[in-house]
Amino acid sequence: MTDYIPTSIDWVREQIELYERSGGTEGTTLRDTGLPCVIITHTGRKTGATRKTALMRVKVDDCYVLVGSNGGNPKDPVWVSNFRAKPDVAIRDKAELFKMRLREVHDDEERGRLWQAAREAFPPYDEYQAKTPRRIPVFIAEPA
């Protein structure tokens, strides 16, 4: 088993710990917003270590849409480079765990459809895109 390196962001680390410690019965909404989240377990591209990230739950059919918004900051979140380099992940959605494979979506039509699903789940995504010149990455997690 590869070492786990928790995030240095306190509230994210605490969210993930609560979510996993409870078996997916607590901590399932992001920062007590009432908006559902999932935990993505992935591999660090440089370290090879296990990493975990809490993201908005955006589900389309049997897939999950993962948005690298970083709150509209000018740089992608660090996990985006991990997703690109190591696309095999596990997604915890409450008590269920799914092995998934990520694909970054570049096709405008598919991306538009997935972006719409993401903004319906979390409307600030449009505001975040307006704040940054970068095109916010969109990934789809499909069953492995």
N, CA, C and O of each residue as an XYZ file, in Angstrom:
576
protein
N       0.846     -1.182      0.000
C       0.000      0.000      0.000
C       0.892      1.246      0.000
O       1.903      1.300      0.699
N       0.505      2.228     -0.782
C       1.256      3.466     -0.889
C       0.912      4.384      0.272
O      -0.222      4.392      0.750
N       1.888      5.156      0.723
C       1.650      6.102      1.804
C       0.574      7.113      1.420
O       0.444      7.505      0.261
N      -0.185      7.517      2.420
C      -1.209      8.541      2.239
C      -0.654      9.872      2.719
O      -0.139      9.972      3.832
N      -0.759     10.883      1.884
C      -0.358     12.243      2.251
C      -1.625     13.098      2.277
O      -2.181     13.414      1.225
N      -2.084     13.474      3.477
C      -3.286     14.312      3.548
C      -3.002     15.723      3.043
O      -1.863     16.188      3.051
N      -4.049     16.381      2.610
C      -3.924     17.762      2.152
C      -3.495     18.670      3.297
O      -3.769     18.387      4.463
N      -2.829     19.749      2.959
C      -2.409     20.721      3.967
C      -3.527     21.722      4.289
O      -3.383     22.529      5.208
N      -4.620     21.677      3.554
C      -5.745     22.587      3.798
C      -6.609     21.979      4.906
O      -7.256     20.950      4.713
N      -6.607     22.636      6.065
C      -7.250     22.083      7.262
C      -8.696     21.659      7.045
O      -9.058     20.526      7.364
N      -9.538     22.556      6.503
C     -10.960     22.234      6.409
C     -11.209     21.072      5.455
O     -12.131     20.284      5.667
N     -10.392     20.957      4.401
C     -10.554     19.841      3.454
C     -10.141     18.535      4.134
O     -10.839     17.528      4.026
N      -9.008     18.555      4.832
C      -8.525     17.360      5.539
C      -9.565     16.900      6.566
O      -9.852     15.708      6.672
N     -10.125     17.849      7.321
C     -11.136     17.505      8.328
C     -12.403     16.941      7.684
O     -13.011     16.008      8.210
N     -12.792     17.504      6.558
C     -13.970     17.016      5.825
C     -13.761     15.566      5.401
O     -14.637     14.723      5.594
N     -12.611     15.286      4.831
C     -12.300     13.936      4.352
C     -12.250     12.960      5.524
O     -12.789     11.857      5.434
N     -11.611     13.355      6.617
C     -11.510     12.482      7.792
C     -12.884     12.145      8.352
O     -13.152     10.987      8.671
N     -13.759     13.137      8.477
C     -15.109     12.906      8.980
C     -15.889     11.985      8.043
O     -16.544     11.044      8.491
N     -15.816     12.259      6.761
C     -16.521     11.475      5.744
C     -16.113     10.008      5.851
O     -16.965      9.121      5.905
N     -14.808      9.760      5.882
C     -14.320      8.377      5.893
C     -14.496      7.709      7.258
O     -14.851      6.532      7.326
N     -14.255      8.439      8.334
C     -14.395      7.877      9.683
C     -15.833      7.416      9.932
O     -16.063      6.430     10.632
N     -16.788      8.129      9.360
C     -18.199      7.803      9.578
C     -18.726      6.769      8.575
O     -19.895      6.389      8.635
N     -17.876      6.319      7.664
C     -18.337      5.377      6.644
C     -19.264      6.017      5.637
O     -20.057      5.333      4.991
N     -19.166      7.333      5.502
C     -19.987      8.038      4.533
C     -21.354      8.443      5.048
O     -22.253      8.734      4.259
N     -21.521      8.466      6.370
C     -22.805      8.897      6.931
C     -22.744     10.334      7.440
O     -23.784     10.941      7.694
N     -21.533     10.889      7.591
C     -21.357     12.272      8.021
C     -20.347     12.954      7.105
O     -19.537     12.297      6.452
N     -20.407     14.274      7.070
C     -19.449     15.029      6.266
C     -19.688     14.925      4.777
O     -18.782     15.188      3.986
N     -20.884     14.548      4.381
C     -21.175     14.309      2.967
C     -21.640     15.562      2.229
O     -21.943     15.517      1.037
N     -21.694     16.679      2.954
C     -21.986     17.950      2.297
C     -20.777     18.861      2.483
O     -20.175     18.893      3.556
N     -20.433     19.583      1.454
C     -19.223     20.386      1.459
C     -19.350     21.588      2.376
O     -20.208     22.448      2.181
N     -18.490     21.634      3.374
C     -18.412     22.738      4.331
C     -19.771     23.128      4.890
O     -20.071     24.309      5.063
N     -20.573     22.139      5.166
C     -21.895     22.371      5.739
C     -22.769     23.299      4.897
O     -23.579     24.053      5.436
N     -22.602     23.242      3.574
C     -23.412     24.053      2.669
C     -24.738     23.374      2.345
O     -25.668     24.003      1.838
N     -24.807     22.085      2.645
C     -25.961     21.314      2.216
C     -25.769     20.746      0.828
O     -26.601     19.971      0.356
N     -24.673     21.122      0.157
C     -24.398     20.620     -1.186
C     -23.550     19.361     -1.081
O     -22.510     19.365     -0.424
N     -23.995     18.274     -1.732
C     -23.297     16.999     -1.583
C     -21.906     17.000     -2.204
O     -21.650     17.646     -3.220
N     -21.009     16.246     -1.548
C     -19.657     16.094     -2.074
C     -19.281     14.618     -2.101
O     -19.927     13.776     -1.477
N     -18.231     14.339     -2.832
C     -17.649     13.001     -2.909
C     -16.168     13.127     -2.578
O     -15.599     14.217     -2.638
N     -15.552     12.007     -2.229
C     -14.120     11.977     -1.958
C     -13.441     11.223     -3.094
O     -13.806     10.090     -3.408
N     -12.453     11.860     -3.700
C     -11.691     11.245     -4.783
C     -10.352     10.787     -4.208
O      -9.594     11.605     -3.687
N     -10.055      9.510     -4.294
C      -8.750      8.979     -3.903
C      -7.957      8.793     -5.182
O      -8.373      8.069     -6.087
N      -6.811      9.454     -5.247
C      -5.999      9.436     -6.462
C      -4.530      9.311     -6.101
O      -4.176      9.248     -4.924
N      -3.676      9.275     -7.114
C      -2.249      9.078     -6.905
C      -1.493     10.331     -7.301
O      -1.722     10.900     -8.368
N      -0.591     10.755     -6.430
C       0.246     11.917     -6.728
C       1.184     11.621     -7.884
O       1.853     10.588     -7.894
N       1.238     12.514     -8.850
C       2.063     12.261    -10.033
C       3.547     12.294     -9.734
O       4.312     11.580    -10.383
N       3.980     13.093     -8.781
C       5.400     13.169     -8.423
C       5.771     12.179     -7.332
O       6.804     11.516     -7.423
N       4.941     12.072     -6.302
C       5.277     11.258     -5.134
C       4.842      9.805     -5.269
O       5.430      8.918     -4.652
N       3.812      9.562     -6.075
C       3.232      8.224     -6.144
C       2.406      7.892     -4.916
O       1.902      6.777     -4.785
N       2.264      8.859     -4.014
C       1.517      8.658     -2.771
C       0.014      8.785     -3.023
O      -0.425      9.395     -3.998
N      -0.747      8.194     -2.122
C      -2.201      8.312     -2.166
C      -2.587      9.705     -1.699
O      -2.099     10.193     -0.680
N      -3.469     10.334     -2.458
C      -3.997     11.659     -2.121
C      -5.517     11.562     -2.109
O      -6.093     10.682     -2.748
N      -6.166     12.470     -1.378
C      -7.636     12.492     -1.328
C      -8.111     13.925     -1.462
O      -7.532     14.849     -0.892
N      -9.177     14.087     -2.226
C      -9.734     15.404     -2.495
C     -11.250     15.342     -2.362
O     -11.880     14.409     -2.861
N     -11.836     16.327     -1.694
C     -13.295     16.445     -1.606
C     -13.757     17.396     -2.708
O     -13.273     18.522     -2.814
N     -14.699     16.928     -3.524
C     -15.228     17.744     -4.624
C     -16.749     17.680     -4.638
O     -17.359     16.774     -4.070
N     -17.337     18.655     -5.296
C     -18.791     18.678     -5.439
C     -19.267     17.390     -6.097
O     -18.614     16.862     -6.997
N     -20.405     16.893     -5.640
C     -20.994     15.694     -6.251
C     -21.822     16.133     -7.447
O     -22.886     16.735     -7.303
N     -21.312     15.820     -8.631
C     -22.030     16.088     -9.866
C     -22.106     14.758    -10.599
O     -21.097     14.258    -11.094
N     -23.292     14.192    -10.667
C     -23.454     12.871    -11.263
C     -24.275     12.983    -12.537
O     -25.317     13.636    -12.571
N     -23.779     12.330    -13.584
C     -24.486     12.240    -14.856
C     -24.513     10.756    -15.220
O     -23.478     10.164    -15.527
N     -25.692     10.171    -15.184
C     -25.860      8.733    -15.384
C     -25.002      7.992    -14.355
O     -25.156      8.223    -13.156
N     -24.102      7.106    -14.798
C     -23.265      6.374    -13.848
C     -21.857      6.961    -13.769
O     -20.916      6.288    -13.348
N     -21.724      8.218    -14.178
C     -20.435      8.912    -14.185
C     -20.480     10.119    -13.247
O     -21.549     10.585    -12.854
N     -19.301     10.604    -12.905
C     -19.172     11.805    -12.081
C     -18.419     12.863    -12.875
O     -17.481     12.551    -13.609
N     -18.832     14.107    -12.722
C     -18.175     15.239    -13.370
C     -17.338     15.941    -12.299
O     -17.847     16.309    -11.241
N     -16.055     16.121    -12.588
C     -15.123     16.741    -11.649
C     -14.596     18.021    -12.273
O     -14.048     18.001    -13.375
N     -14.760     19.134    -11.570
C     -14.455     20.460    -12.102
C     -13.263     21.054    -11.352
O     -13.288     21.168    -10.126
N     -12.236     21.426    -12.085
C     -11.022     22.003    -11.496
C     -11.103     23.508    -11.379
O     -10.271     24.225    -11.936
N     -12.102     23.991    -10.656
C     -12.355     25.436    -10.605
C     -11.345     26.196     -9.756
O     -10.949     27.306    -10.112
N     -10.926     25.615     -8.642
C     -10.021     26.291     -7.705
C     -10.554     27.676     -7.334
O      -9.791     28.622     -7.138
N     -11.881     27.769     -7.245
C     -12.513     29.021     -6.846
C     -12.292     30.169     -7.810
O     -12.470     31.331     -7.447
N     -11.901     29.849     -9.051
C     -11.639     30.901    -10.038
C     -10.234     31.477     -9.948
O      -9.937     32.483    -10.592
N      -9.367     30.853     -9.160
C      -7.977     31.309     -9.074
C      -7.265     31.098    -10.401
O      -7.703     30.283    -11.213
N      -6.165     31.828    -10.635
C      -5.500     31.750    -11.936
C      -4.851     30.408    -12.260
O      -4.601     30.117    -13.430
N      -4.573     29.585    -11.249
C      -3.931     28.287    -11.490
C      -4.895     27.146    -11.200
O      -5.792     27.262    -10.365
N      -4.689     26.044    -11.906
C      -5.456     24.835    -11.630
C      -5.141     24.337    -10.225
O      -4.043     24.567     -9.720
N      -6.093     23.657     -9.591
C      -5.746     23.002     -8.331
C      -4.693     21.924     -8.604
O      -4.629     21.373     -9.703
N      -3.875     21.634     -7.603
C      -2.780     20.676     -7.778
C      -3.274     19.323     -8.254
O      -2.605     18.655     -9.042
N      -4.432     18.920     -7.784
C      -4.933     17.596     -8.149
C      -5.200     17.438     -9.640
O      -5.252     16.309    -10.127
N      -5.369     18.520    -10.374
C      -5.611     18.417    -11.816
C      -4.439     17.710    -12.499
O      -4.650     16.842    -13.346
N      -3.209     18.075    -12.138
C      -2.043     17.420    -12.763
C      -1.975     15.947    -12.356
O      -1.535     15.110    -13.145
N      -2.404     15.623    -11.137
C      -2.462     14.218    -10.733
C      -3.476     13.453    -11.577
O      -3.202     12.341    -12.029
N      -4.646     14.052    -11.788
C      -5.695     13.402    -12.584
C      -5.209     13.162    -14.012
O      -5.477     12.109    -14.590
N      -4.503     14.125    -14.575
C      -4.008     13.980    -15.943
C      -2.967     12.874    -16.058
O      -2.954     12.123    -17.034
N      -2.094     12.778    -15.057
C      -1.001     11.804    -15.104
C      -1.425     10.408    -14.659
O      -0.919      9.410    -15.171
N      -2.345     10.339    -13.712
C      -2.745      9.054    -13.109
C      -4.270      8.994    -13.067
O      -4.865      9.291    -12.031
N      -4.914      8.614    -14.173
C      -6.380      8.727    -14.263
C      -7.199      7.662    -13.535
O      -8.426      7.755    -13.514
N      -6.566      6.663    -12.945
C      -7.329      5.660    -12.205
C      -7.549      6.154    -10.776
O      -6.593      6.445    -10.057
N      -8.812      6.245    -10.373
C      -9.172      6.803     -9.072
C     -10.250      5.937     -8.419
O     -10.814      5.035     -9.039
N     -10.513      6.238     -7.160
C     -11.669      5.671     -6.463
C     -12.515      6.847     -5.992
O     -11.990      7.853     -5.514
N     -13.815      6.710     -6.131
C     -14.733      7.764     -5.688
C     -15.615      7.189     -4.591
O     -16.295      6.181     -4.785
N     -15.593      7.856     -3.417
C     -16.491      7.503     -2.319
C     -17.682      8.448     -2.400
O     -17.540      9.665     -2.276
N     -18.852      7.869     -2.609
C     -20.108      8.618     -2.634
C     -20.951      8.071     -1.491
O     -21.615      7.043     -1.617
N     -20.905      8.782     -0.385
C     -21.506      8.335      0.875
C     -20.871      6.994      1.256
O     -19.656      6.931      1.443
N     -21.658      5.926      1.376
C     -21.114      4.645      1.836
C     -20.577      3.780      0.690
O     -20.021      2.709      0.932
N     -20.737      4.232     -0.530
C     -20.313      3.428     -1.682
C     -18.959      3.885     -2.206
O     -18.635      5.072     -2.177
N     -18.172      2.923     -2.687
C     -16.859      3.202     -3.243
C     -16.817      2.633     -4.655
O     -17.131      1.463     -4.874
N     -16.423      3.473     -5.611
C     -16.404      3.076     -7.018
C     -15.007      3.257     -7.594
O     -14.370      4.289     -7.385
N     -14.533      2.243     -8.324
C     -13.285      2.386     -9.079
C     -13.656      3.038    -10.400
O     -14.536      2.566    -11.120
N     -12.965      4.142    -10.705
C     -13.302      4.922    -11.890
C     -12.029      5.253    -12.672
O     -10.915      5.167    -12.154
N     -12.229      5.630    -13.916
C     -11.131      6.108    -14.750
C     -11.531      7.492    -15.249
O     -12.642      7.700    -15.737
N     -10.601      8.431    -15.114
C     -10.864      9.817    -15.498
C     -10.490     10.075    -16.942
O      -9.578      9.468    -17.503
N     -11.231     10.997    -17.514
C     -10.932     11.484    -18.859
C     -11.205     12.978    -18.852
O     -12.299     13.421    -18.501
N     -10.188     13.754    -19.247
C     -10.417     15.192    -19.354
C     -11.228     15.441    -20.614
O     -10.950     14.874    -21.670
N     -12.230     16.291    -20.488
C     -13.158     16.532    -21.595
C     -12.732     17.794    -22.338
O     -12.701     18.886    -21.770
N     -12.404     17.624    -23.621
C     -11.992     18.744    -24.459
C     -13.028     19.066    -25.541
O     -13.100     20.201    -26.013
N     -13.825     18.076    -25.930
C     -14.855     18.275    -26.943
C     -15.868     19.306    -26.435
O     -16.459     19.132    -25.369
N     -16.065     20.383    -27.209
C     -16.913     21.489    -26.765
C     -18.353     21.067    -26.465
O     -18.944     21.531    -25.490
N     -18.910     20.201    -27.288
C     -20.303     19.794    -27.077
C     -20.437     18.971    -25.793
O     -21.316     19.237    -24.973
N     -19.569     17.977    -25.621
C     -19.626     17.161    -24.410
C     -19.316     18.005    -23.177
O     -19.974     17.877    -22.145
N     -18.311     18.865    -23.295
C     -17.927     19.719    -22.169
C     -19.087     20.645    -21.786
O     -19.352     20.845    -20.601
N     -19.767     21.202    -22.768
C     -20.904     22.083    -22.508
C     -22.014     21.372    -21.752
O     -22.609     21.935    -20.833
N     -22.290     20.139    -22.139
C     -23.330     19.345    -21.468
C     -22.927     19.053    -20.018
O     -23.752     19.152    -19.109
N     -21.660     18.695    -19.810
C     -21.191     18.383    -18.463
C     -21.081     19.643    -17.607
O     -21.362     19.612    -16.408
N     -20.670     20.755    -18.230
C     -20.597     22.025    -17.499
C     -21.990     22.428    -17.015
O     -22.149     22.907    -15.892
N     -22.977     22.234    -17.853
C     -24.358     22.554    -17.471
C     -24.781     21.731    -16.255
O     -25.399     22.264    -15.334
N     -24.457     20.450    -16.245
C     -24.790     19.598    -15.096
C     -24.051     20.093    -13.849
O     -24.612     20.101    -12.754
N     -22.798     20.503    -14.020
C     -21.996     20.983    -12.895
C     -22.568     22.280    -12.338
O     -22.670     22.435    -11.121
N     -22.939     23.204    -13.201
C     -23.462     24.483    -12.705
C     -24.853     24.335    -12.104
O     -25.240     25.139    -11.255
N     -25.604     23.340    -12.517
C     -26.892     23.071    -11.862
C     -26.657     22.574    -10.439
O     -27.421     22.896     -9.529
N     -25.591     21.785    -10.250
C     -25.250     21.295     -8.910
C     -24.620     22.395     -8.066
O     -24.819     22.437     -6.851
N     -23.854     23.293     -8.707
C     -23.109     24.317     -7.983
C     -23.006     25.568     -8.865
O     -22.019     25.733     -9.582
N     -24.021     26.457     -8.819
C     -24.060     27.631     -9.700
C     -22.810     28.521     -9.685
O     -22.531     29.133    -10.716
N     -22.039     28.639     -8.601
C     -20.855     29.505     -8.645
C     -19.791     29.113     -9.677
O     -18.866     29.889     -9.920
N     -19.899     27.929    -10.289
C     -18.902     27.574    -11.310
C     -18.829     28.622    -12.418
O     -17.738     28.925    -12.901
N     -19.962     29.178    -12.828
C     -19.941     30.222    -13.866
C     -19.185     31.457    -13.386
O     -18.418     32.057    -14.139
N     -19.404     31.824    -12.142
C     -18.695     32.968    -11.552
C     -17.189     32.696    -11.497
O     -16.384     33.582    -11.784
N     -16.820     31.483    -11.129
C     -15.399     31.123    -11.071
C     -14.751     31.214    -12.455
O     -13.627     31.699    -12.589
N     -15.473     30.738    -13.494
C     -14.911     30.805    -14.844
C     -14.730     32.251    -15.278
O     -13.755     32.577    -15.955
N     -15.663     33.125    -14.895
C     -15.571     34.542    -15.260
C     -14.384     35.228    -14.586
O     -13.873     36.220    -15.104
N     -13.941     34.714    -13.438
C     -12.846     35.321    -12.680
C     -11.460     34.973    -13.219
O     -10.487     35.649    -12.888
N     -11.354     33.937    -14.039
C     -10.034     33.474    -14.461
C      -9.923     33.393    -15.979
O     -10.889     33.041    -16.654
N      -8.738     33.720    -16.523
C      -8.561     33.598    -17.969
C      -8.368     32.148    -18.422
O      -8.530     31.843    -19.604
N      -8.023     31.256    -17.490
C      -7.803     29.862    -17.893
C      -9.141     29.172    -18.138
O     -10.157     29.540    -17.549
N      -9.130     28.192    -18.993
C     -10.331     27.379    -19.195
C     -10.341     26.328    -18.090
O      -9.450     25.481    -18.018
N     -11.342     26.388    -17.241
C     -11.406     25.481    -16.101
C     -11.531     24.041    -16.615
O     -12.416     23.729    -17.413
N     -10.628     23.168    -16.143
C     -10.674     21.772    -16.605
C     -11.922     21.039    -16.100
O     -12.372     21.228    -14.970
N     -12.452     20.206    -16.977
C     -13.597     19.358    -16.644
C     -13.190     17.905    -16.948
O     -12.724     17.589    -18.042
N     -13.381     17.042    -15.952
C     -13.086     15.625    -16.108
C     -14.377     14.848    -15.957
O     -15.289     15.265    -15.243
N     -14.445     13.723    -16.631
C     -15.542     12.789    -16.380
C     -14.916     11.521    -15.825
O     -13.939     11.001    -16.364
N     -15.497     11.036    -14.739
C     -15.056      9.778    -14.121
C     -16.041      8.706    -14.550
O     -17.229      8.758    -14.229
N     -15.519      7.740    -15.280
C     -16.348      6.663    -15.824
C     -15.994      5.355    -15.136
O     -14.851      5.171    -14.718
N     -16.956      4.438    -15.007
C     -16.645      3.161    -14.361
C     -15.439      2.484    -15.019
O     -15.327      2.431    -16.244
N     -14.549      1.972    -14.179
C     -13.316      1.348    -14.691
C     -13.629     -0.012    -15.299
O     -12.725     -0.694    -15.784
